[in-house]
Structures are given as C-alpha cells and as structure tokens.
Amino acid sequence: MPSNKKDENKFKEFIKKFPLTKNQQNIIIMLGISGISLIFISGLFTPKKEKNISCSCSKIEISMNNKKKSLEENLENIISGINGAGKAKVLITFEGTPETVYATEEKKNNESSEDKSGDDVTRKKESNDCEKKLITVKDCDGGEKALAVTELEPKIKGAVVICPGADDPIVKNRITEAVTTALNINSNRVCVTKSKLK
C-alpha cells in the first residue's frame, strides 16, 4: 500500500501544474486514484485455469500407472503358477500415452451450381465445407472446458519376463503362450529370460 500512496502524491503534484480550479483538480485526482485502485484490485481476481489442466493430466497418468502395475502383478502371479517357472517378475511397455477423445459437432455445407453457355456446354461447380467444433460445458468454477467422451488407452508394445525356470524350453514356451494370450500380443513382442534367483 505505501507504493499506492506514493503514486497518489506524484499524481497530485502532476495535476497541480495545470491551471485548474480546486474543484476540477479534486475531481481529476479522485478519478486517477479510482483508476489506480481498480487496476490494483483487478490483479487480485484473475482466474487460475492452468492448475485444472495439469491436475487432470496427472490423474490420467496416475490411473495409467495403477493399471500397468496391476497388470504386471497379475501376470507375475499367473507365470509363478506355471510348473517349473518359479517366482517371476514382469515389465510391460506401452506405445504412446493415454488419449482423451472429446465431443465435437460438425457442420457441413454443400453447394453446387451449374453454368450453361449458348453452345449447350454445362459447367458444374461444387464446394463442400466441413467445420468441426468442440462441444464445451461449464465446470464448477464457471469456466468452460471440452466435453470428454472417452479415453483411449495406449496399445501394449511388449513384455519382459524374468524367472528362474526360463532356461527350460518347455517352461519358456508355456510362459510365452500365457503372456501372449493374456496381453493379446505376438510372441515376438515377449522376452522370457532366466533370473539369478532360484
């Protein structure tokens, strides 16, 4: 607030340089002070929207990490149950990141026209315009955000399995079949290798 008082005094000194009546000077001073106060007050009430965006992104990442961890734990339990495999550890990799699909509205505009000349020559002109626009809804803060329809999960890229029994070809084959079936991926995307633990 001291800087506000300082600005007030500077403004008063500036106004006194002009040949005005005392009432005119007072009116101009009051208007100036009001303007400075409004600028100061408006700076206090600017909405912070970036917080909501980063918050929603982190929720998606946390959800994906939880899903990945759960999938890996389930596969570890399945593989550890295979005869001869032993205690297994699994790592699953994904292609890309989760993607949110938003609701859109589409406006199509089709126009066609024909030009006929005297020699029975017809020229046709067609134009197709398509305009897509995101559908927005108001959130609890009064701001607008795009309406999310669904979330597309990234595809599984591959899996790595380490277990003590992976050196046995029969056990390795069983593990590969279990992983490819559970994750719906090709066997060339599965790596099964022996761990140090017995």
C-alpha positions as CSV (number, residue, x, y, z in Angstrom):
1,M,0.0,0.0,0.0
2,P,2.9,2.5,0.6
3,S,3.6,2.5,-3.2
4,N,0.0,3.3,-3.8
5,K,0.2,6.3,-1.5
6,K,3.4,7.4,-3.3
7,D,1.7,7.1,-6.7
8,E,-1.2,9.3,-5.3
9,N,1.2,12.0,-4.2
10,K,3.0,12.0,-7.6
11,F,-0.3,12.3,-9.4
12,K,-1.4,15.2,-7.1
13,E,1.8,17.1,-7.8
14,F,1.4,16.5,-11.6
15,I,-2.2,17.8,-11.6
16,K,-1.3,21.0,-9.6
17,K,0.9,22.1,-12.6
18,F,-2.1,22.7,-14.7
19,P,-4.2,25.9,-14.4
20,L,-7.4,24.3,-13.0
21,T,-9.8,25.3,-10.2
22,K,-9.6,23.5,-6.9
23,N,-12.8,21.5,-7.7
24,Q,-11.5,20.4,-11.1
25,Q,-8.2,19.3,-9.5
26,N,-10.0,17.3,-6.9
27,I,-12.3,15.6,-9.5
28,I,-9.3,14.6,-11.6
29,I,-7.4,13.4,-8.5
30,M,-10.3,11.2,-7.4
31,L,-10.7,9.8,-10.9
32,G,-7.0,9.0,-11.0
33,I,-7.0,7.3,-7.6
34,S,-10.1,5.3,-8.6
35,G,-8.4,4.1,-11.8
36,I,-5.2,3.1,-10.0
37,S,-7.3,1.2,-7.3
38,L,-9.3,-0.6,-10.0
39,I,-6.1,-1.8,-11.7
40,F,-4.7,-3.0,-8.4
41,I,-8.0,-4.8,-7.4
42,S,-8.4,-6.5,-10.9
43,G,-4.9,-8.1,-10.4
44,L,-6.2,-9.9,-7.3
45,F,-9.1,-11.6,-9.0
46,T,-7.5,-13.2,-12.1
47,P,-8.6,-16.8,-12.5
48,K,-6.0,-19.6,-12.5
49,K,-7.0,-22.2,-15.0
50,E,-3.6,-23.9,-15.7
51,K,-4.0,-25.7,-12.4
52,N,-7.0,-27.7,-13.5
53,I,-5.3,-28.8,-16.8
54,S,-2.2,-30.1,-15.0
55,C,-4.4,-31.8,-12.4
56,S,-6.5,-33.7,-15.0
57,C,-3.3,-34.8,-16.8
58,S,-1.8,-36.1,-13.6
59,K,-5.0,-38.0,-12.8
60,I,-4.8,-39.8,-16.2
61,E,-1.1,-40.6,-15.6
62,I,-1.8,-42.0,-12.1
63,S,-4.7,-44.1,-13.4
64,M,-2.5,-45.5,-16.2
65,N,0.4,-46.3,-13.8
66,N,-2.0,-48.1,-11.5
67,K,-3.4,-50.1,-14.4
68,K,0.1,-51.0,-15.6
69,K,1.2,-52.1,-12.1
70,S,-2.0,-54.2,-11.6
71,L,-1.5,-55.9,-15.0
72,E,2.1,-56.7,-14.2
73,E,1.3,-58.1,-10.8
74,N,-1.5,-60.3,-12.3
75,L,0.9,-61.7,-14.9
76,E,3.6,-62.3,-12.2
77,N,1.0,-64.4,-10.3
78,I,0.0,-66.4,-13.4
79,I,3.6,-67.1,-14.5
80,S,4.7,-68.0,-11.0
81,G,1.9,-70.6,-11.1
82,I,3.3,-72.3,-14.1
83,N,5.1,-75.6,-13.2
84,G,8.9,-75.0,-13.2
85,A,8.8,-71.2,-13.7
86,G,9.5,-70.1,-10.2
87,K,8.9,-66.6,-8.8
88,A,8.5,-64.2,-11.8
89,K,9.0,-60.5,-12.4
90,V,7.2,-58.8,-15.3
91,L,7.7,-55.5,-17.1
92,I,5.0,-54.3,-19.6
93,T,5.7,-51.4,-22.1
94,F,3.2,-49.3,-23.9
95,E,3.1,-47.4,-27.2
96,G,2.4,-43.7,-26.5
97,T,0.2,-42.3,-23.8
98,P,-3.5,-42.3,-23.0
99,E,-5.5,-40.1,-25.3
100,T,-8.8,-38.3,-24.5
101,V,-11.5,-38.1,-27.2
102,Y,-13.6,-35.0,-27.0
103,A,-17.2,-34.5,-28.2
104,T,-17.5,-32.4,-31.4
105,E,-20.2,-31.0,-33.6
106,E,-19.8,-31.0,-37.3
107,K,-21.4,-28.5,-39.7
108,K,-21.4,-29.4,-43.4
109,N,-22.1,-27.0,-46.2
110,N,-22.5,-28.4,-49.7
111,E,-23.1,-26.0,-52.6
112,S,-23.4,-26.8,-56.3
113,S,-24.1,-24.6,-59.2
114,E,-24.4,-25.1,-63.0
115,D,-23.4,-22.6,-65.7
116,K,-24.9,-23.1,-69.2
117,S,-23.5,-21.3,-72.2
118,G,-25.1,-20.9,-75.6
119,D,-23.3,-23.9,-77.1
120,D,-25.0,-26.4,-74.7
121,V,-21.9,-26.6,-72.6
122,T,-22.6,-27.1,-68.9
123,R,-20.1,-26.3,-66.2
124,K,-20.7,-27.7,-62.7
125,K,-19.2,-26.2,-59.6
126,E,-19.3,-28.0,-56.3
127,S,-17.9,-26.9,-52.9
128,N,-18.0,-28.9,-49.7
129,D,-17.1,-27.2,-46.5
130,C,-16.9,-29.0,-43.2
131,E,-16.4,-27.3,-39.9
132,K,-15.7,-29.2,-36.7
133,K,-16.1,-27.5,-33.3
134,L,-15.5,-28.9,-29.8
135,I,-18.6,-29.1,-27.5
136,T,-17.8,-27.3,-24.3
137,V,-19.5,-27.4,-20.9
138,K,-19.2,-25.2,-17.8
139,D,-17.2,-26.5,-14.9
140,C,-17.8,-25.8,-11.2
141,D,-15.5,-22.7,-11.4
142,G,-17.7,-21.1,-14.1
143,G,-15.1,-21.7,-16.8
144,E,-15.6,-23.7,-20.0
145,K,-13.9,-27.0,-20.8
146,A,-14.2,-29.5,-23.6
147,L,-16.6,-32.4,-23.0
148,A,-14.6,-35.7,-22.8
149,V,-16.4,-38.7,-24.4
150,T,-13.9,-41.4,-23.8
151,E,-10.3,-42.2,-23.0
152,L,-8.2,-44.3,-25.4
153,E,-5.7,-46.5,-23.8
154,P,-2.3,-46.9,-25.4
155,K,-1.5,-50.3,-27.0
156,I,0.8,-52.7,-25.3
157,K,4.2,-52.7,-27.0
158,G,5.8,-55.7,-25.4
159,A,6.6,-57.6,-22.2
160,V,9.7,-58.8,-20.4
161,V,9.5,-61.8,-18.1
162,I,12.4,-62.9,-15.8
163,C,12.1,-66.1,-13.8
164,P,14.4,-69.0,-12.6
165,G,12.8,-71.6,-14.9
166,A,13.2,-69.7,-18.1
167,D,16.2,-71.8,-19.2
168,D,13.9,-74.8,-19.7
169,P,12.5,-74.6,-23.3
170,I,9.1,-76.2,-22.3
171,V,8.6,-73.8,-19.4
172,K,9.7,-70.8,-21.6
173,N,7.2,-71.8,-24.2
174,R,4.4,-72.1,-21.6
175,I,5.3,-68.6,-20.2
176,T,5.3,-67.1,-23.7
177,E,1.9,-68.6,-24.5
178,A,0.5,-67.3,-21.2
179,V,1.8,-63.8,-21.8
180,T,0.7,-63.6,-25.5
181,T,-2.8,-64.8,-24.6
182,A,-3.2,-62.5,-21.6
183,L,-1.9,-59.4,-23.4
184,N,-3.2,-60.2,-26.9
185,I,0.3,-59.6,-28.5
186,N,2.5,-61.6,-30.8
187,S,5.2,-63.9,-29.4
188,N,8.0,-61.7,-31.0
189,R,7.0,-59.0,-28.5
190,V,7.6,-61.2,-25.5
191,C,11.1,-61.7,-24.0
192,V,11.4,-64.5,-21.4
193,T,14.8,-64.8,-19.7
194,K,16.3,-66.6,-16.7
195,S,16.7,-64.7,-13.5
196,K,19.6,-65.2,-10.9
197,L,17.1,-66.3,-8.2
198,K,16.4,-70.0,-7.7
